[in-house]
Amino acid sequence: MSIRIIPRMEIKGPNLVKGMRFDGLRVLGNPRDFAQKYYQDGADELIYIDIVASLYERRILPEVVRDTAQDIFIPLTVGGGVRTLADIELLLNAGADKVAINTAAVKNPAILSEAAEAFGSQCIVLSIEAKKIGDAYEPYTESGRQPTGLNVLEWARKAVDLGVGEILLTSVDNEGMKCGFDLGLSRLLEGFPIPVIIAGGAGCAEHVTTLLKNCQPDGIACSSLFHYHYLKVLLDESKATRERVDFLQVHDRNYSMTQSASNFSPLSIHQLKETLAIQNYPIRRNT
Amino acid sequence: MSGLDKLVLPGVGAFAAGMEVLRVQGLDEAIREYARSGRDLLGICLGMQMLLTKSFEFGEHTGLGIIAGEVRQLPRDRVMSIDQTHRPIPLKVPHVGWDTVRYVRSELSLGVMGGENCEYYFTHSFGVYPQSNDVVVGECDSGYGPFCALLSTGPIVGCQFHVELSGKAGLRLLSNFLSR
């Protein structure tokens, strides 16, 4: 089975945004433009996640999901502020194939079993956003702001018992930092009975191969690594986007840092897949 | 269904619940009658599984019986690989992700030629095991033992993978079904 390469798209309102450790969010553009590029270039799946929705007691906008899902024929995982079965149904009807839940599941774990029973395990994803505290990893909610007092491995095991079909495991410490994946966190769920997607920290192809040398995730989610490559592509195609990038260059601390970070080398999904295929990792190449 | 010349039966979820929805609306008999009339029918994922005689998902349940055979759980006792500390990593069930379909039979009307080596997106815990190998066009085997990924007999087609989520390869298959 192929390792899934998944662009992770953080959404705020109608926009694609990117921050560092879920903070200092900057607008990159229309998520649909990026999603189209990702689909055309061989993404195996997309993740749309409104990382501040729970914090503000909002929910990711179904119209953003609908707008994207209508001409993208790969799985779409959607999360952000999902609190009730009605929220899940709304997002599935808008075109999501899976729904990711973090905060609401910590507050009320029963929602996981109720959701799995109502919609099937295959579409319920537990999102764990973990921080390293001493030698241990603790799940956080509300964009990495609220500690839960839980333990990552125990929480993940409980979620499997509750019927969750997949786990999205994000390092809050490395998220947006382009410093590589947190290998200790990634190895925690090695050999887990359900698929695990690792996220947070990819800044170059080597970060991905280092992860794969250390563990066997079912999927790898990257954001900055792809976003900043395709931002340039979109820029070349449209003048409107050039204004956007000029703005980013002047005003966006993250963007300027991405320009100066020595190990940050954004690339296309196709380029990453070719790199991995040469090293004999199982990768889907025919699209 | 008298005015139709193509029918797609998609589906996600549990077998018994899916069949119950069809039965309550009288669609089970309507679909059987449609299939008997020799018009094109495509079942996707649970929609493919429901074409079979019966399923053993949470008990034993009768299917549409359009294709002779059974739907059984994928084996849960297989080992996927060995990790760095020589610990066996068990195969994951459900089977989720992109996998290769090995064509055991060339089916020109689907544009499916043996050896094309396309990958499709799967998400399922149960597999289709037809009574006759003659209906099997493609198999998938990534450690679970071979199960039927694509079947075709006359106007009836079924795919275990989600053709609508399998990128351009999936759209090609869908387009070939629509234009045959």
Interface residues (C-beta under 8 A of the other chain):
Chain A: M1 S2 R4 Y39 G42 D44 F73 I74 P75 D97 F119 G120 S121 Q122 C123 G165 E166 E190 G191 F192 P193 I194 P195 C215 Q216 D218 G219 R284 N286 T287
Chain B: V12 G13 A14 S81 D83 R87 I89 P90 K92 V93 P94 H95 V96 G97 W98 D99 N117 C118 E119 Y121 T123 H124 S125 S142 H162 E164 L165 S166 G167 K168 A169 G170 L171
